[in-house]
Amino acid sequence: MRDWPVLDLGAEPDVTPQKFRLDVDGAVERRLSLTLDEFMALPQSESVADIHCVTQWSRYDNHWKGVSAQALLAIVQPKPEARHVMLHSFDGYTANVRLEQLDQPDVFLVHEWEAKPLSRAHGGPVRMLIPRLYFWKSAKWLRRIQFTISDHPGFWEQRGYHNNGDPWQEERYD
């Protein structure tokens, strides 16, 4: 597979560099609101990771570039009571994860795939990448990262998908 299937809510938002803004807020010591240039000025890293879709396809050994979630966590410093994270997209989509799932060395806010800018269809300019979970947890068109004390179901979890989404445990549906 040279590419991967495009799955979304039916409308790809046109997030131009001028429109892009990433807010990081909630239960953190230091809130952020970044333009695309400010995001790109953060420390960049590269990663090779697989992706697994709930619709039963996988794509192996993808080359990604972006900002590691751990680097972002070091900047914003989640408060001790923060346990969960809600990812918000420009199209209104949400995905929930536990803070411990975000705080992993293979989790990134990516802007490149296979040495090219992430396409609009695949969530560009910036999407989340959480390779240990099904790909619906890796929100496209990332707009906001909200740290919370309690868990709140995201878009697909409200519609019967498993709250955790571990592909190795076949956690597809609740």
N, C-alpha and C positions, 0 to 999 in steps of 0.2 A: 504494500500500500504506500504510494508516494505521498499522499495527503491523508486527511482523515475526514469523515463525514461532518457536514455542518448541521448542527442541531441547535435550535434556539426557539424563542417564544413567537416567532413569526415576523419580527421586524428587527433589522440590524440598525442600531442607532449610528448616526454619522458623528462620531466623536473626533472632531478635528483637533490638531494640536492646540488651537486657540480655545476650544471648548473644554479641553481636558482639565479636570481638577480632581485630585485625590485627597479626600478628607480622612483623617484617622483621628477618632475621638471616642468618647464614652469613658470607661473606667481606666484612664491612662493619666500619668503624671504630666505628659507633654503632648498636647494636641498638635496635629500637623494639618496644613492645607497646602498642597503642592500643585504647581503648574507642571506641565510635561517637562519643561526644561529643568525645573527644580528636582523632579523625580529622577530624570536622567543624570543629574549631578550627584546623586547618592552613589555609594560604592556599588559597583557592578560585579556580578559573578556569572559563571557559566555552569551548566549542569547537563547531565545526560539522564533522562528519566523516561519511563514508560507511562502511557496513559491507558486507562481502562474505562470503557463506557458501559453503562447499565444495559444498553441494548446489545450487549455481548460481542463487542469487538475491542481489540486492543491494538495499540501501535507501539512498537518497541524502539528503544534507543533514540529518542528524540533529543536533539541538541537545542538547548534553551539559553537565553541570556536575560538577565534582569537583576532585581534587587532581592537578596535573600530575606525571607520573613524574619529570620533571627537578627539581621542587621536593622531592620525596621523596628523590631521589638526593643532593641538596645536604645534606639532613639526615643521612642514614645514611652517606654517604661510602664507596662501595665501595672495597675494598682494591685496590691495583694489579694483583694477580693474578686478580681476579674477571673472568670473561669471559662467564658465563652466568647465567641466572635461571630458577628453577623457581617457577611460580605454583601454589599449593595452594588448593583450594576446601574449603568445609565438607562437601561430599558425597564427598570423597576424590579428586575429579578433579584432574589436574595438567596443566600446559602448560609447555613449555620454550621459551625465547627467548634469543637472544644479548643480552648487555648493551647492545650498540650499537643493537639494535632497540628496547629499552626506553627508552634515552636519546635520545628524539626529542621535538620540541616538540608533536606531535599525540597523544602517548600520555598517558592519564589513568586514574586510579582514579575511576570515576564513580559518583555516587549519584543523579543526576537525568537523565531523558531527556524531552525536549519539555516542560521546566519543571514536571515532576512527579517525585516520588520514584520511583526505579527499582523496578518491581514485583518481587515475589518470583519470578515466572515468568521474568523476564529477568535474574535474578541479584542482585536487591536484598537487602540494602541497599547493597552495594558490589561492583562488578565491574571488571575490567580492561578497557580499551579500547585496542587496538593496531590502528588503522584501516589501516595499510599491509600487514597480514597477514590471512589468512583468519580468520574470526570464532572458530574453535575455539581460537585462541591467546589470545583475550580471556576469560580464565577468569571464570565466574560465581561468586557467593557467596564472594568472595575472603577467605581466612583467613590465608595466609602468603605472603610473598615471600622466597625463599631465594636468596641470591647464592652462586654456586659457581665453582670454578676450571675444572672440566670439565663437559661437556655430558652430560645424562641425558635420555633420551626421556620425553616426557609420555604421558598416557593414549592419545591417538590415534596418536602416533608409534610406540608399542609395537604398534599394530594395523595398521601399514602406511601411515599417512599420511606425507606429506613432512615432513622435519624442519624446513624453513624456512617453507613455507606462504605464498609470495608469490602473490596472486591475479593479478597482471599477468604472471607467468611460468607461470601454470596449474600451480603446484606443489601439486597435490592429493594424489597418492599417490607413494610412494617407488618 
